[in-house]
């Protein structure tokens, strides 16, 4: 919980929100501004069926990942979840959109060098993102598996971003975290499958 920097995150008050909501008693929990999905996840853990929404596609993807159990994402076509993560970490870097727009080596449409990510990490993000799409187009991922990998990549990207807390600007000097090699990590899942719908 709270693995991503996000303005307005409810991670610190999620217990109080769920205490006020009380037990589900057959109802559904509606999370209309789901953000990183921490409230939706805790509602599901407490037995609520969850309907979540966010205007940002990235938030809907993060929320979906928070609501998945291991039963929802077997990654049967790729040999299992942890093997898939290892394959993703071993991909060849590519010079794509993130490299071009958000690293100092790319040719940003702004005309300025940007230091959101190191050149290596920008190329790793592009390579991983392309690999997820290749697997998806090849029929190797279910919709939930695709969402999970995208959320895992978003979280890994956030860990190496050269920012103070938002993507409104980058820092002049590289932080220690930004200089680390981008690696996607497998996550822990909720223990029981949840009843949920997530929309954008």
Backbone as a ProteinNet text record, in pm:
[ID]
protein_1_A
[PRIMARY]
XXXXXXXXXXXXXXXXXXXXXXXXXXXXXXXXXXXXXXXXXXXXXXXXXXXXXXXXXXXXXXXXXXXXXXXXXXXXXXXXXXXXXXXXXXXXXXXXXXXXXXXXXXXXXXXXXXXXXXXXXXXXXXXXXXXXXXXXXXXXXXXXXXXXXXXXXXXXXXXXXXXXXXXXXXXXXXXXXXXXXXXXXXXXXXXXXXXXXXXX
[TERTIARY]
83.4	0	88	50.7	126	260.7	269.8	397.7	425.4	342.4	362.1	337.3	418.8	399	278.2	184.2	57.2	-4.6	-28.9	-93	-237.3	-277.9	-414.4	-433.4	-324.4	-337	-407.1	-496.4	-571.8	-511.4	-386.5	-322.9	-320.7	-302.1	-291.8	-426.2	-535.2	-666.9	-758.2	-703.1	-787	-856.3	-789.6	-852.4	-972.4	-956.6	-1067.4	-1185.2	-1156.9	-1263.9	-1341.8	-1269.4	-1336.2	-1406.4	-1352.4	-1420.6	-1553.6	-1556.7	-1681.7	-1780.8	-1731.6	-1819.6	-1879.9	-1805.9	-1855.6	-1852.3	-1922.6	-1922.9	-2010.2	-1985.7	-2057.3	-2207.4	-2249.5	-2392.5	-2460.4	-2392.5	-2450.6	-2438.5	-2381.2	-2367.8	-2242.6	-2227.1	-2106.4	-2038.3	-1905.6	-1826.2	-1795.8	-1832.3	-1810.2	-1694	-1587.4	-1467.7	-1456.6	-1514.1	-1526.9	-1400.8	-1308.4	-1179.7	-1072.4	-1052.5	-978.4	-828.8	-769.2	-626.6	-541.2	-464.9	-375.8	-446	-572.7	-649.1	-637.3	-572.8	-551.7	-682.9	-777.1	-904.7	-986.6	-991.1	-1063.1	-1008.5	-876.3	-816.2	-857.4	-850.1	-885.5	-1034.4	-1117.6	-1260.7	-1281.9	-1211.7	-1223.6	-1175.9	-1067.2	-1015.5	-1117.3	-1193.5	-1296.8	-1427.2	-1427.5	-1542.6	-1638.9	-1610.4	-1696.8	-1677.7	-1785.7	-1774.4	-1740.4	-1653.6	-1602.8	-1636.2	-1685.6	-1696.7	-1605.4	-1502.4	-1405.6	-1396.9	-1362.4	-1348.6	-1244	-1177.7	-1092.8	-1086.5	-1071	-1060.1	-928.7	-825.1	-694.4	-686.6	-648.5	-632.3	-527.5	-419	-314.2	-370.1	-458.8	-518.3	-610.5	-685	-771.4	-688	-574.1	-484.3	-424.7	-380	-325.5	-430.3	-554.3	-662.2	-692.4	-699	-724.2	-619.2	-492.8	-385.9	-400.8	-449.1	-467.8	-577.6	-671.1	-787.4	-772.3	-661.7	-641.3	-591.5	-634.6	-577.1	-492.1	-411.5	-327.3	-413.4	-538	-628.1	-666.8	-660.1	-700	-591.2	-467.5	-354	-253.9	-285.4	-197.6	-75.9	-85.2	20.7	59.2	-43	-20.6	59	36.6	106.3	253.5	293.2	431.4	506.8	445.4	515.5	496.3	399.3	373.8	414.4	364.9	385.1	531.8	598.8	737.8	830.7	805.9	885.9	861.2	736.1	703.2	775.6	780.7	852.2	1000.8	1058	1199.6	1223.2	1133.4	1144.7	1137.1	1048	1032.1	1159.5	1219.6	1343.1	1461.6	1453	1562.5	1547.4	1445.3	1422.6	1535.2	1543.4	1639.9	1581.3	1658.3	1609.1	1577.6	1485	1448.4	1446.4	1472.8	1462.8	1325.9	1231.5	1094.6	1052.6	925.1	867	928.7	941.8	995.7	1140.7	1218.4	1357.2	1360.9	1278.5	1281.5	1236.6	1133.5	1071	1117	1168.9	1192.1	1331.8	1427.3	1566.3	1654.3	1770.5	1857.7	1914.7	1913	1969.2	1869	1740	1638	1622.8	1548.6	1520.3	1376.2	1356.3	1223.1	1157.6	1026.6	952.9	957.6	995.3	1007.7	1136.1	1230	1357.7	1458.7	1421.8	1509.5	1538.7	1658	1690.8	1611.6	1560.7	1481.2	1547.2	1537.5	1605	1505.4	1393.4	1297.6	1352.6	1420.3	1477.8	1615.6	1704.5	1833.4	1808.4	1904.9	1890.7	1866.2	1943.6	1925.9	1785.3	1737.3	1604.2	1494.2	1510.5	1412	1400.2	1513.7	1513.6	1459.3	1483	1426.9	1275.1	1225.1	1079.9	1018.8	1077.2	1026	1029.8	1137.5	1148.8	1046	1027.8	930.6	787.7	758.2	623.2	592.9	690.4	671.8	655.2	730.3	719.5	580.6	526	390.8	290.9	304.1	213.3	233.4	358.7	385.3	318	332.3	266.7	115.9	61.6	-83.1	-134.5	-70	-112.4	-97.8	-2	19.2	-74.3	-167.1	-263.8	-208.3	-96.2	-34.1	-78.3	-156.7	-201.6	-353.2	-409.5	-549.6	-556.4	-675.6	-691.1	-636.5	-661.6	-610.6	-459	-402.2	-256.1	-189.9	-248.3	-194.7	-199.2	-313.3	-326.3	-224.4	-205.1	-109	32.6	75	210.6	228.4	126.1	134.7	145	68	75	211.4	263.6	396.4	502.7	490	584.9	569.2	445.3	423.3	490.1	474.5	533.9	686.7	741.9	887.2	940.8	870.5	909.1	908.6	807.6	796.8	913.2	964	1074.6	1204.9	1219.8	1344.5	1325	1210	1184	1263.6	1322.9	1404.3	1315	1222.8	1124.1	1116.7	1063.7	1045.4	918.6	821	696.7	590.8	604.4	509.6	588.3	518.5	584.1	571.2	537.6	530	666.7	769.5	906.3	1003.6	1125.8	1229.7	1333.8	1419.4	1523.9	1648.3	1721.1	1842.6	1951.7	1966.9	2069.1	2001.2	2070.8	2015.1	2009.3	1895.8	1885.6	1949.2	1979.8	2033.6	1933.3	1806.2	1702.3	1694	1706.1	1695.2	1810.3	1924.1	2041.2	2039.6	1944.2	1932.3	1876.1	1909.4	1856.9	1710.2	1625.2	1483.5	1463.2	1394.5	1359.2	1214.2	1139.6	1001.4	1004	923.2	917.5	779.7	774.3	643.3	577.3	447.8	374	305.1	259.7	174	29.6	-52.3	-192.4	-283.4	-407.3	-506	-530.4	-566.8	-567	-687.9	-803.9	-923	-966.7	-1014.2	-1065.2	-1175.3	-1170.5	-1269.4	-1368.1	-1486.9	-1584.4	-1561.5	-1520.4	-1489.7	-1511.6	-1533.7	-1537.4	-1458.2	-1372.9	-1296.8	-1321	-1351.3	-1375.1	-1292.4	-1284.9	-1212.5	-1305.7
-118.2	0	124.8	225	349.3	337.1	254	230.6	331.1	432.8	528.9	669.2	764.6	903.8	958.7	1012.9	1053.3	1163	1279.9	1389.3	1350.4	1363.8	1331	1186.1	1111.3	971.5	961.6	864.3	843.2	730.7	694.2	582.6	604.8	728.8	754.9	752.8	768.3	775.8	659.9	559.8	451.1	375.8	353.3	281.6	358.8	489.8	570.7	569.2	575.9	571.6	442.1	331	201.1	177.9	234.1	224.4	298.2	415	490.5	414.6	352.9	277.2	155.8	97.2	-18.9	-145.7	-250.7	-376.7	-365.7	-451.6	-439.1	-466.7	-561.4	-595	-606.4	-670.8	-693.6	-575.9	-465	-347.8	-352.8	-250.2	-235.4	-105.5	-106	11.7	86.1	213.1	294.5	389.6	375	459.4	538.3	659.3	732.6	808.1	830.6	891.7	797.8	686	574.5	597.9	688.3	716.9	593	562.5	446.7	316.2	324.4	204.2	153.4	229	178.6	164.6	256.1	247.3	130.7	119	7	-126.8	-137.8	-263.7	-298.2	-200.3	-228.3	-258.7	-194.9	-226.4	-371.8	-415	-553.5	-651.3	-617	-703.7	-717.3	-611	-615.4	-679.4	-729.4	-804.5	-729.5	-604.5	-527.9	-572.2	-571.5	-570.5	-427.1	-405.6	-271.3	-228.6	-105.1	-36.1	84.7	90.5	199.6	269.9	396.9	476.6	585	622.3	741.6	798.1	928.8	994.4	958.9	929.7	894.7	744.6	709	568.4	502.4	574.8	517.9	481	563.9	533.7	412.8	400.7	283.2	155.8	163.2	47.8	13.9	115.3	92.1	31.2	80.6	28	-116.9	-147.8	-286.6	-379.1	-339.6	-423.4	-444.9	-343.8	-355.6	-455.8	-479.1	-563.1	-707	-738.2	-872.3	-969.6	-1092.5	-1200.7	-1284.8	-1374.2	-1457	-1546.3	-1576.8	-1657	-1583.5	-1450.2	-1369.8	-1360.6	-1391.8	-1366.4	-1482.4	-1588	-1705.8	-1690.7	-1604.3	-1589.9	-1725.7	-1806.6	-1942.4	-1943.2	-1845.8	-1843.9	-1807	-1749.5	-1703.2	-1773.7	-1874.6	-1953.6	-1909.7	-1821.4	-1774.5	-1629.1	-1570.3	-1427.3	-1391.4	-1461.4	-1425.6	-1447.3	-1550.3	-1572.2	-1459.8	-1415.4	-1304.4	-1177.4	-1151	-1032.8	-1043	-1163	-1181.5	-1156	-1206.5	-1182.8	-1033.8	-964.7	-820.5	-745.5	-783.6	-718	-747.1	-854.5	-893.4	-842.5	-762.9	-717.6	-625.9	-610.5	-516.7	-376.3	-276.3	-138.4	-90.8	4.7	64.9	216.6	285.1	431.3	470.4	491.6	525.7	659.6	671.3	798.1	849.4	765.2	809.5	854.1	775.9	815	951.7	971.4	1095.2	1216.2	1200.7	1315.7	1340.2	1237.9	1252.3	1216	1201.5	1178.6	1288.3	1310.6	1415.6	1382.8	1255.8	1216	1224	1228.9	1231.5	1369.5	1374.7	1501.8	1539	1605.4	1641.9	1741.4	1729.5	1825.9	1965.1	1976.5	2107.3	2179.1	2103.2	2160.8	2165.6	2114.4	2117.9	1975.4	1957.7	1830.1	1812.2	1695	1668.1	1558.8	1571.5	1478.6	1406.8	1365.3	1286.9	1147.5	1090.7	957.1	958.5	873.8	858.7	801.2	816.8	763.5	613.5	542	396.4	361.5	426.7	393.4	432.3	543.5	580.7	474.9	422.2	318.1	186.1	159.3	37.6	48	165.5	184.5	158.2	218	198.6	51.8	-16.5	-158.2	-244.3	-219.1	-297.3	-269.8	-142.9	-106.7	-172.3	-171.7	-235.8	-386.8	-447.8	-592.7	-630.8	-552.8	-580	-575.9	-476.4	-467.1	-583.2	-624.5	-739.2	-864.9	-889.5	-1005	-995.9	-875.8	-859	-883	-820.7	-838.7	-984.3	-1054.6	-1195.4	-1290.1	-1235.9	-1319.2	-1390.2	-1343.1	-1409.7	-1353.9	-1246.1	-1184	-1172.2	-1196.6	-1162.7	-1012.7	-956.4	-813.7	-782.2	-871.2	-847.8	-858.7	-952.6	-967.5	-845.4	-793.9	-672.5	-556.1	-537.4	-428.2	-443.4	-564.6	-588	-550.7	-593.7	-560.9	-411	-344.4	-199.1	-130	-175.8	-117.4	-142.6	-262.9	-293.8	-204.9	-180	-92.1	52.6	97.5	233.6	251	152.6	161.3	157	72.3	66	197.2	254.1	382.2	491.9	491.6	592.7	586.8	466	451.2	513.2	526.9	581.8	718.8	779.7	911.7	1018.9	1110	1217.6	1340	1320.5	1423.3	1442.4	1557.7	1583.6	1517.1	1498.1	1436.4	1432.1	1514.8	1511.9	1519.1	1496.8	1501	1638.5	1740.9	1876.7	1932.2	1878.9	1922.4	1813.3	1823.7	1729.7	1804.5	1729.8	1789.3	1817.3	1918.6	1957.8	1851.6	1796.4	1694.8	1559.4	1455.5	1320.9	1275.7	1224.5	1164.6	1025.3	970.4	834.1	734.8	753.3	662	667	787.2	802	734.1	717.4	656.5	503.9	450.4	304.9	251.8	127.1	62.7	26.9	63	31.3	-119.3	-167.9	-309.3	-319.8	-405	-432.2	-541.6	-523.5	-621.7	-686.9	-817.8	-880.8	-830.1	-820.2	-770.2	-882.9	-852.4	-942.3	-912.7	-1014.7	-999.2	-1011.1	-962.7	-988.8	-1139.6	-1192.5	-1337.8	-1405.7	-1338	-1398.8	-1317.1	-1384.2	-1307.8	-1212.5	-1090.9	-987.2	-971	-924.8	-887	-739.2	-705.5	-565.4	-528.8	-401.8	-341	-212.7	-187.9	-63.3	0.2	129.2	200.6	327.8	384.5	508.9	602.9
0	0	0	-79.1	-81.4	-148.6	-254.6	-320.9	-431.4	-446.3	-553	-501	-544.6	-503.3	-577.5	-502.4	-562.8	-478.1	-538.3	-464.6	-436.1	-311.8	-274.4	-234.6	-219.3	-179.5	-44.1	-34	89.5	174.1	145.7	216.4	367.8	412.2	556.4	628.4	553.3	618.1	578.4	508.9	459.9	572.8	684.9	797	849.5	865.1	914.8	816.8	686.7	586.3	596.9	606.3	611.5	744.8	853.4	983.4	978.5	913.7	900.4	813	704.8	615.1	684.6	777.2	849.7	766	811.2	735.9	610.4	512.2	385.5	393.4	474.4	485.8	350.2	254.5	122.7	26.8	71.7	-14.7	-99.7	-182.3	-263.8	-226	-232.7	-199.4	-328.4	-334.8	-453.4	-427.6	-506	-494.5	-624.4	-625.6	-752.3	-792.6	-700.7	-732.9	-678.4	-746.7	-686.9	-671.4	-750	-734	-745.9	-642.6	-645.8	-607.1	-568.4	-537.5	-395.3	-307.2	-170.9	-94	-116	-45.1	-100.5	-232.5	-294.2	-245.6	-239.1	-195.8	-52.6	36.7	176	191.1	108.9	110.8	68.3	-35.6	-82.2	24.6	92.6	199.2	311.9	337.1	441.1	392.7	270.3	222.4	132.7	101.8	13.9	-131.4	-208.1	-352.9	-390.6	-486.8	-515.2	-658	-670.2	-799.2	-788.8	-872.9	-865.8	-1000.4	-995.6	-1116.7	-1093.1	-1199.1	-1196.1	-1336.5	-1346.4	-1476.4	-1545.5	-1467.2	-1523.6	-1551.5	-1672.3	-1706.6	-1617.3	-1588.5	-1502.5	-1365.2	-1310.8	-1179.9	-1187.7	-1296.3	-1312.1	-1320.4	-1386.9	-1397.2	-1260.4	-1185.9	-1051.6	-959.9	-969.3	-885	-920	-1048.3	-1089.2	-1028.4	-1036.1	-981.7	-831.8	-761.2	-615.5	-580	-672.1	-643.4	-690.9	-754.3	-808	-701.5	-713.7	-633.5	-728.1	-674.3	-761.1	-850.4	-808.8	-892.3	-1020.4	-1018.1	-1134	-1240.6	-1204.7	-1295.2	-1290.3	-1363.3	-1360	-1451.7	-1553.8	-1654.1	-1712.4	-1739.9	-1790.6	-1920.4	-2006.8	-2136.6	-2125.5	-2012.4	-1997.4	-1884.6	-1825	-1724.5	-1581.1	-1555.2	-1419.3	-1399.9	-1292.4	-1267.1	-1244.4	-1155.2	-1123.2	-1242.9	-1321.5	-1442.4	-1542.1	-1552.8	-1643.6	-1601.6	-1470.6	-1421.2	-1454.5	-1438.7	-1473.7	-1622.3	-1706.4	-1850.9	-1881.1	-1813.8	-1836.4	-1797.4	-1685.9	-1641.9	-1733.5	-1813	-1901.6	-2045.3	-2072.9	-2210.3	-2258	-2388.9	-2446.7	-2443.6	-2399.7	-2399.6	-2541.6	-2551.9	-2680.2	-2664.7	-2771.3	-2769.8	-2824	-2732.7	-2770	-2713	-2681.2	-2637.1	-2506.9	-2406.5	-2277.2	-2294.5	-2366.3	-2394.6	-2462.5	-2563.8	-2642	-2562	-2481.2	-2415.3	-2271.6	-2204.3	-2060.1	-2012.3	-2106	-2065.5	-2126.2	-2068.2	-2121.7	-2259.3	-2299.1	-2428.6	-2542.7	-2508.9	-2612.3	-2674.2	-2782.6	-2848.8	-2816.9	-2705.1	-2658.1	-2752.8	-2767.1	-2849.5	-2789.1	-2661.6	-2597.1	-2639.6	-2695.9	-2734.5	-2620.8	-2503.5	-2386.2	-2339.2	-2284.7	-2223.5	-2095.4	-2073.6	-1953.6	-1871.7	-1739.7	-1649.9	-1558.2	-1613.5	-1534.1	-1506.7	-1608.3	-1597.1	-1660.8	-1610.7	-1676.7	-1816.5	-1902.7	-2038.7	-2035.5	-1952.6	-1944	-1897.4	-1791.9	-1740.9	-1838.8	-1907.9	-2009.6	-2117.6	-2161	-2263.9	-2208.8	-2079.8	-2019.2	-2008.5	-1970.8	-1964.8	-2102.5	-2205.4	-2342	-2383.3	-2351	-2386.6	-2316.3	-2187.3	-2110.4	-2157.6	-2182	-2227.1	-2361.7	-2451.4	-2581.2	-2566.8	-2473.5	-2454.1	-2403	-2310.4	-2260.3	-2375.9	-2463.3	-2578.4	-2675.2	-2695.9	-2784	-2729.6	-2598.9	-2537.8	-2551.8	-2528.9	-2535.5	-2677.4	-2775.4	-2914.7	-2959.6	-2902	-2935.3	-2861.3	-2783.2	-2711.9	-2590.1	-2538.7	-2424.4	-2289.4	-2289.1	-2164.4	-2160.6	-2043.1	-2020.9	-1991.4	-1989.3	-1958.1	-1819.2	-1722.7	-1586.8	-1581	-1654.9	-1656.1	-1718.5	-1825.9	-1887.9	-1789.9	-1723	-1625.8	-1513.4	-1466	-1357.7	-1400.2	-1518.1	-1563.8	-1584.5	-1637.7	-1653.9	-1518.3	-1420.6	-1285.9	-1223.3	-1240.8	-1186.6	-1250.6	-1381.6	-1450.6	-1404	-1384.4	-1332.5	-1196.1	-1109.9	-976.5	-983.1	-1069.3	-1084	-1139.2	-1235.5	-1295.4	-1190	-1106	-1001.4	-902.9	-879.2	-783.7	-834.1	-967.3	-1021.5	-1086.4	-1064.6	-1123	-1049	-1122.6	-1066.2	-1037.5	-943.9	-911.9	-760.5	-720.9	-577.8	-526.1	-608.7	-564.2	-671.4	-774.1	-885.1	-1014.8	-1124.8	-1255.3	-1320	-1241.3	-1292.8	-1328.4	-1264.4	-1295.4	-1251.9	-1300.3	-1261.4	-1180.1	-1110.9	-1028.5	-1112.4	-1074	-1147.5	-1134.6	-1014.1	-989.2	-971.4	-1012	-1001.5	-855.4	-813	-680.3	-685.1	-567.6	-563.3	-620.9	-587.4	-637.4	-789.8	-847.4	-992.8	-1065.6	-998.8	-1062.3	-1054.8	-978.2	-971.6	-1102.5	-1132.3	-1253.5	-1231.8	-1326.1	-1317.5	-1315.9	-1214.3	-1204.6	-1160.3	-1227	-1188.3	-1082.7	-977.9	-869.2	-864.9	-835.7	-818.8	-691.3	-692.8	-577	-501.4	-382	-306.3	-343.6	-344.2	-381.9	-260.4	-277.3	-173.1	-172.2	-57.2	-42	-105.4	-109.9	-169.2	-289.8	-395.9	-510.6	-468.1	-521	-486.8	-601.3	-567.3	-667.7	-696.3	-818.2	-845.9	-991.9	-1014.5	-1146.7	-1139	-1236.5	-1240.5	-1377	-1375.6	-1501.2	-1504.2	-1623.3	-1644	-1720.1
[MASK]
++++++++++++++++++++++++++++++++++++++++++++++++++++++++++++++++++++++++++++++++++++++++++++++++++++++++++++++++++++++++++++++++++++++++++++++++++++++++++++++++++++++++++++++++++++++++++++++++++++++++

